[in-house]
Amino acid sequence: METPATPTLPINRIVQGKNPREYFDPVEMADLEAGLRAAGRVVQPILVRPIPGSDLYEIVAGERRWRAAKNVFGNDYGMPVVIEALNDEEAEAIAVIENHHRAPMSHAEEAQAAKRQLLRHKGDKEEAAASLGWKPELLERRLALLSCTPAVLAALTRRQIQLGHAELLAGIPPDKQSSVLTGVLAHKVPVGVLKEQLGRFARQLAAAIFDTAQCSACPHNSARQAGLFDESLGEGYCQHPTHFDELTLQAVVAKAHGLRDQYPLVQIVKLSDGSAYLPIAAEGELGVGAAQYAACQGCASFGCAVSALPGSYGDVTLSQCFDAACNTQKVAAWRKAQRENEPPLPPKTAKTLAKRDQPDVTVARPSNQTPQRVKDFRVTEWRKWAAKELMAKPERNRRVMIALARCGHTGDVRSIEFGAAAKRIAGPCVLERLDFAVALPEADAIDAQHLEQLMLAVTASAAFGVGQRDLEALLNYLEVDEGRHFKWNTEFLELFTLSELESLAGEVGLKAKMGAAFKLARAKKKGDFIKSLLAVPGFAYQGTVPAVMQYPRRPVPAASINLASDELTVVPVEPAEEEALVA
């Protein structure tokens, strides 16, 4: 029986194809060439496909044999072939299958081939796996290796690292893979040692304070590697510590933001910050006394700390003072007051302390630091109060204008505020223009009955222009009674955090008036708590002014002129100017 002859082609008519194998191990190639020399021929044909429009053929499977035969027998050697007409998809699938079952391709080469097949099958992993003759699990494992950087994949292809190295490196951020790879290659780090070293930098997901649902599909989640690779850190680790820390800080910031309505100051504590806060309480070794502690709750430096420290992420430490100098003073003042009010012990009982009632302790008036938002609000209110008083006190109004003119402060008169007042007094169409030449005839046309009120409004508008020091002097000169102007309302109370509201309520007597109901109201949300504070039966809202809205009382000095000629300073006035002013 005659055996059909195997077709052959000269080696020089066969060209390299799209082989998924990129690396040919020199030792393995040398062994193959030795075998061909021993056999004197190529025993098994290679698979080729014709190249349209030429007499050449492209290798589909068998490039190792073709390379070895070329080196051993030369370009004219008749290479045994099997010729098939194949498209690109069929050719690569056959090449991968053939290479996978011969001298194994590197896992990196298989990963790249799996990616190409997946693209050809439009993302259908089952079809891509079937086209390669793989189980879907193998396809998943190879695709997961693509999380490695090109440098890591190249090292795996060249057998410089083991598959276990690549599987571990696939879980860490790309920007870290290259530096770790350099260390592995330089020091020949075993897989087990690399696993231990990477574990030191990983973060435990169980300790996360953010929602870890987003981590389930993350390539840096160790659970993903654990389900695919033989080498991994196991389940429950984030191998991207920088991203873990970013998510943690975002969660800490969100938690801190949620506390803004409760405390005047919410501080996020990081490793780089150091300790810049102190616990504060009414009693104890670092106590400040009940009255001062109540005042401290309304202080701009009172609040809580939210931890961004490992081991305590998101933990909230309440009742903290962020002004160490002030805290030290308050603690020292309380200790001093306790010592001064401690009665001397009777001689006979000096060594044995008998139980006795604690004496009342006299301390300095409680104080705190007013938050800036409240300061801004009260200055705005003070200006309104001063303006109203200036409109109500004609004589003092004129004297204020005299003082403004004498001191060169007429620039404190505010045209916008005056213009608004003028419209209320004389009608909406008066003094529309800001050009003096145009405004002059408009002023001349104003009904005489409005002139007095308009002149008062000129001075009153200066209340909105003077500096705070002069504003406080103005309030004292006008003897403004805050109780006539201050209003308890939501706008005012919204300025305060829950802690500050509690302090405020204690100061003005709202807390005592509410009794047991206060604790229930304090537990509510801020808006509901404010409603409760504004609806206390029997509380005298009218006339009750919290200290934070009271202006500092300073005596207005009586006018005095020193007539001693050697001390009297006379400012010369030009005759023409003098005549113009007094004429």
WOQUIQUI-V48262 format. One record per backbone hydrogen bond with DSSP energy under -0.5 kcal/mol. NH is the residue of the N-H (numbers start at 1). CO is the residue of the C=O. If there is no record, write none. Layout:
BEGIN
NH&CO / NH&CO
END
This chain:
BEGIN
9&79 / 11&77 / 12&75 / 13&10 / 14&11 / 15&57 / 19&17 / 22&20 / 25&23 / 29&25 / 30&26 / 31&27 / 32&28 / 33&29 / 34&30 / 35&31 / 36&32 / 37&33 / 38&34 / 39&35 / 40&36 / 41&36 / 43&41 / 46&80 / 47&61 / 48&46 / 48&82 / 49&58 / 51&56 / 52&50 / 54&51 / 57&13 / 58&49 / 59&15 / 60&47 / 61&47 / 66&62 / 67&63 / 68&64 / 69&65 / 70&66 / 71&67 / 72&68 / 73&69 / 74&69 / 74&70 / 77&74 / 79&9 / 79&77 / 81&7 / 82&46 / 84&48 / 84&82 / 86&84 / 91&87 / 92&88 / 93&89 / 94&90 / 95&91 / 96&92 / 97&93 / 98&94 / 99&95 / 100&96 / 101&97 / 102&99 / 110&106 / 111&107 / 112&108 / 113&109 / 114&110 / 115&111 / 116&112 / 117&113 / 118&114 / 119&115 / 120&116 / 121&117 / 122&119 / 123&118 / 124&121 / 125&123 / 128&124 / 129&125 / 130&126 / 131&127 / 132&128 / 132&129 / 133&129 / 133&130 / 134&129 / 138&135 / 139&135 / 140&136 / 141&137 / 142&138 / 143&139 / 144&140 / 145&141 / 145&142 / 146&143 / 147&144 / 148&145 / 153&149 / 154&150 / 155&151 / 156&152 / 157&153 / 158&154 / 159&156 / 160&155 / 161&155 / 166&162 / 167&163 / 168&164 / 169&165 / 170&166 / 171&168 / 172&169 / 173&239 / 176&173 / 177&173 / 178&174 / 180&176 / 181&177 / 182&178 / 183&179 / 184&180 / 185&181 / 186&182 / 187&183 / 188&184 / 189&184 / 194&190 / 195&191 / 196&192 / 197&193 / 198&194 / 199&195 / 200&196 / 200&197 / 201&197 / 201&198 / 202&198 / 203&238 / 205&236 / 206&236 / 207&204 / 208&205 / 212&210 / 214&211 / 215&212 / 216&213 / 218&215 / 221&218 / 222&220 / 222&237 / 224&221 / 225&221 / 226&222 / 227&223 / 228&224 / 228&225 / 229&225 / 232&230 / 238&203 / 239&220 / 239&237 / 244&240 / 245&241 / 246&242 / 247&243 / 248&244 / 249&245 / 250&246 / 251&247 / 252&248 / 253&249 / 254&250 / 255&251 / 256&252 / 257&253 / 258&254 / 259&256 / 260&257 / 262&259 / 263&259 / 265&302 / 267&265 / 267&304 / 269&267 / 269&306 / 270&268 / 273&270 / 274&270 / 276&274 / 278&321 / 280&319 / 281&286 / 287&284 / 288&281 / 289&282 / 293&289 / 294&290 / 295&291 / 296&292 / 297&293 / 298&295 / 299&296 / 300&369 / 302&299 / 303&320 / 304&265 / 305&317 / 306&267 / 307&305 / 307&315 / 308&269 / 312&309 / 314&307 / 315&312 / 317&305 / 317&315 / 318&316 / 320&303 / 321&278 / 322&301 / 327&323 / 328&324 / 329&325 / 330&326 / 331&327 / 332&328 / 333&329 / 334&330 / 335&331 / 336&332 / 337&333 / 338&334 / 339&335 / 340&336 / 341&337 / 342&339 / 343&341 / 349&346 / 350&347 / 353&351 / 354&352 / 362&360 / 363&361 / 370&368 / 374&371 / 375&371 / 376&372 / 377&373 / 378&374 / 379&375 / 380&376 / 381&377 / 382&378 / 383&379 / 384&380 / 385&381 / 386&382 / 387&383 / 388&384 / 389&385 / 390&386 / 391&387 / 392&388 / 393&389 / 397&393 / 398&394 / 399&395 / 400&396 / 401&397 / 402&398 / 403&399 / 404&400 / 405&401 / 406&402 / 407&403 / 408&405 / 409&404 / 412&409 / 413&410 / 415&413 / 418&414 / 419&415 / 420&416 / 421&417 / 422&418 / 423&419 / 424&420 / 425&421 / 426&422 / 427&423 / 430&427 / 436&434 / 438&435 / 439&435 / 440&436 / 441&437 / 442&438 / 443&439 / 444&440 / 445&441 / 446&443 / 450&447 / 451&448 / 452&448 / 454&450 / 455&451 / 456&452 / 457&453 / 458&454 / 459&455 / 460&456 / 461&457 / 462&458 / 462&459 / 463&460 / 464&461 / 465&462 / 466&462 / 471&467 / 472&468 / 473&469 / 474&470 / 475&471 / 476&472 / 477&473 / 478&474 / 479&475 / 479&476 / 480&475 / 482&480 / 484&481 / 485&481 / 485&482 / 486&482 / 489&487 / 493&489 / 494&490 / 495&492 / 496&493 / 498&261 / 499&262 / 501&497 / 502&498 / 503&499 / 504&500 / 505&501 / 506&502 / 507&503 / 508&504 / 509&505 / 510&505 / 511&505 / 513&509 / 514&510 / 515&511 / 517&514 / 518&515 / 519&516 / 520&516 / 521&517 / 522&518 / 523&519 / 524&521 / 529&525 / 530&526 / 531&527 / 532&528 / 533&529 / 534&530 / 535&532 / 536&533 / 537&535 / 539&536 / 541&539 / 543&483 / 544&541 / 545&543 / 549&546 / 550&547 / 557&555 / 563&561 / 567&564 / 568&564 / 570&568 / 571&569 / 572&570 / 578&574 / 579&575 / 580&576 / 581&577 / 582&578 / 583&579
END
